[in-house]
Amino acid sequence: MKYIVYLFGVFMIAAGVILMIDENIVLGYIKSNQESSWLYFFAVVMRLIMGAALVKTASISRFPLVFKIIGYIALAAAFIFLIIGHDRFIHLMSTLVPYFENTGGWVGIFALAFGVFLIYGLK
């Protein structure tokens, strides 16, 4: 489980860098694939895996309470996505994506910082 958290941290760092360089890479990809069922499936499964990994590794982290809280939030988000279903997920994505246009640099900084935090929290 520890390596899943490390891998997710690296993924967040990479996503943060990409967002800071050109947010349209990520946002364009989400826009063009928001109606596909695999994006919905990916969103649910990644939150389930990440939430479980964070909760499981909380006891060996430097910030056990924070890891547990973030893990439970990820699990709750996964279950909420399951409850709302694919159609409402598409509506949610189409509603939220425009708010993140022209803010990629800031979101990228937070994603980068979160990835570093995850890796630092497990060392």
N, C-alpha and C positions, 0 to 999 in steps of 0.2 A: 504493500500500500504506500509505503514511503516513496517508492520510485514513481508511482502514479502522481503524487503531489509534486515531486521534482519535475516530471515531464510536463505537468500542467503549468508549473511556474515558468519553464522554458517557453512553452507555447504562449503564455501571456506576455512574456518579454518580447517575443518575436512579433506578436500581434500589435503590441504597443509601438514598436519600431516602425512597422508597416503603416500604422495609423498616422504616426508623426510624419512619415515621408509622403504618403499619398493616401488619404482617407477613402478616396474613390475606389481603391482596390477592394477594400473590405465591404464598403457600403454598396458598391455596384454588384458585387458577388451576392450579397444578401438580397438586394432588390431583384436581381434576375432569377434567383432560386427560391424566393420566399413562398411560392405556392407549391413547391415540391414536397412530397411527403418525407423524403429522406432528411431534409433540413429540420423538420419537426421532430423526427425520430432522433436525429443527432443531438438536438437541443435537450430533449428529455434524457437520453442515455448519458450524455456528458455530465449533466447535473446530478444524476443518480450516482455515477461513478465518482465524480469529484466530491460530492457531499459525503458519501460513505468513506472515501479515502481520508478526507479531512477529519471526520469524527473519529475514525479508527486511529489515526496518527496523532491526534491531539495530545495524548498522554506522553508522547516522546518529543513533543515540540517545545520550543521556547515560550510559546504563547498558547497554552492549552485551552483557555476559555475562548480566545478569539478564534482559534481553529474550529472548536466545536460550534460556536455561533455561526460562522461562515458555512460550515458543513451542513448544519440544520437548515439554514436559509436556502442553500443549494438544493437540498432534498425537498424542502417545501415548494420551491419553484418548479422542480420536476413534477411533483404531484399536481400542482396547480395547472401546469401545461397539459398533463394527462386529463384532468377534469374538464378543462375548457375545450379540448379537442383541436383538431387540425384547422378547421375553418376559422375559429376564433383566434387561433395562433397566427394565421395569415393576416387577419384583421389587426391584431396587436402589432405585428411586425410592420405592416404598411402604415400604421399610425405612428410608431416610434421612430422609424428610420429617418424621416425628414427632420426630426429634432436634432439628430446627430450630424447632419450636414454642416460643414464649416466649423465643426468643433473637434475634428479628428485629432488635432494636435494635443488638445487638453485631455481628451479621452485616452489618447495614446500614452500620455505621461502617467495617468492613473493606472492603466493596464501594465505598463512597465514597472511602476512602483509596486503594484500588487504581485506581479511575478517575482520580483526581487524579495519581497516580504515572505512569500511562500517558501522560496529556497532558503533564505536566511533563517526562517523559523524552524527549519528542520535540521540545521547544521549543529 
